[in-house]
Amino acid sequence: MPGAGPYDRDAKFDDSLRPVSFDEFIGQKKSLHNLQIAIKAARKRKEALDHVLFSGLPGLGKTTLARIIAFEMKAHLHTTSGPILKRAGDLVGTLTKLEEGDVLFIDECHRMLPEVEEFLYSAMEDFSVAINMESGMQGRAITLALKKFTLVGATTREGLLSEPFRARFGLLEKLEWYPVEDLVRILKRSARILQTDVDDESAELMAARSRGTPRIANRYLRRVRDLAQVKAGNKVTRGVAVEALHMLGVDDAGLEEMDRRILRTLVANSAPVGLKTLAVSVGEEEGTIEEVYEPYLIQQSFLVRTSRGRKATEKAFKHLGAEGGKDAQPRLF
């Protein structure tokens, strides 16, 4: 039997660290409070929870919260994602199989095709779907009644959702970056699950470089744990954490190699650089730059967006060792 691939191993590792209830979830206090009140009220009324939309950057806990909602509602969770839903019919089988109160989780729902999104309108609002049995002028459609369910959508690009779709969600929760103290608690919890000894100084160092994101913090912990097992008797110290993060290319500001590549490209040009040009220069997808790298660089004041494109700040020049406004390398243009 073939072994599991790297993606499968990473997914299993992430799943092993996910909290399964509100009691175990750390951070996002405002969203957690709102969800707990809504769930308690729905359970008292013995109704399905209102549809929920989670927005925020990757790795902040949208999928985890969808799982927790199903757990707290004592319901089954059904998962899919926007990119794989190519036509409205792809959802019919799933929707008709949902039992009363079940949770349907659609990840990356902003990437659904318009016809798929529109197909969901009646399902979300009236709990029914219309299926065309014949095409053309004499086309015949049948309406299927659905059991009341909860749709949980997750998006990293809320602005790309149509207003009619967005308006059908009763709960809209935007997840924010985690403060260092919450990430320290998350790392400590993960270390206990992994049976790894992590001291406070090491946990704080990893948390400070994790870009406010639990997924990144746990990824760093995994690599730090590997080094600790090989060199330090499974005990994570500051020295072990620093060495492991250095091996990963993570600097004191929490920047990785792609972040620095983006900044080097911008520093090398006094004029703003367009997104398409930037993507070609660093060898990365435009969407990935916008969704994964740019938000942190902007939040940390390394990069600014202008009407003409992206531009490095004085802080970026200093971080990369460039003096004043001089180019760190020959210009692209």
Number of C-alpha atoms within 10 A of each C-alpha: 3 4 7 9 8 9 9 11 12 14 10 11 15 14 12 13 18 18 19 19 15 16 8 12 17 17 21 18 11 11 17 16 12 13 20 14 10 16 19 14 14 16 15 9 10 11 16 21 27 19 19 23 24 24 22 19 21 19 18 22 25 25 20 16 23 26 24 21 25 23 16 15 20 13 18 17 19 19 15 16 16 19 14 12 18 14 15 17 13 12 15 17 9 13 22 14 12 19 14 15 23 23 29 22 24 23 22 20 24 23 18 21 16 15 11 17 20 15 19 21 17 13 21 20 12 12 16 20 21 15 15 13 9 10 9 7 6 7 9 12 13 10 10 15 14 18 18 22 23 25 25 30 26 29 23 22 16 17 11 12 17 13 9 11 15 17 12 19 19 13 19 19 19 19 21 16 18 19 15 20 14 19 28 23 17 24 25 20 16 22 21 13 11 15 12 21 16 24 14 15 14 21 25 21 18 26 29 19 21 23 24 21 22 24 20 19 23 22 15 22 27 19 15 27 25 17 20 22 13 10 12 14 11 17 19 26 19 18 11 19 24 18 15 21 21 13 13 14 15 21 15 14 12 19 18 17 12 15 19 19 16 23 24 20 22 27 28 20 20 14 15 18 22 16 18 13 14 22 18 11 13 17 12 14 13 14 12 11 18 13 15 15 16 19 16 19 20 14 11 14 14 20 23 16 15 11 7 11 16 20 22 27 18 16 14 21 22 13 15 13 10 18 12 9 15 12 17 17 12 10 13 11 8
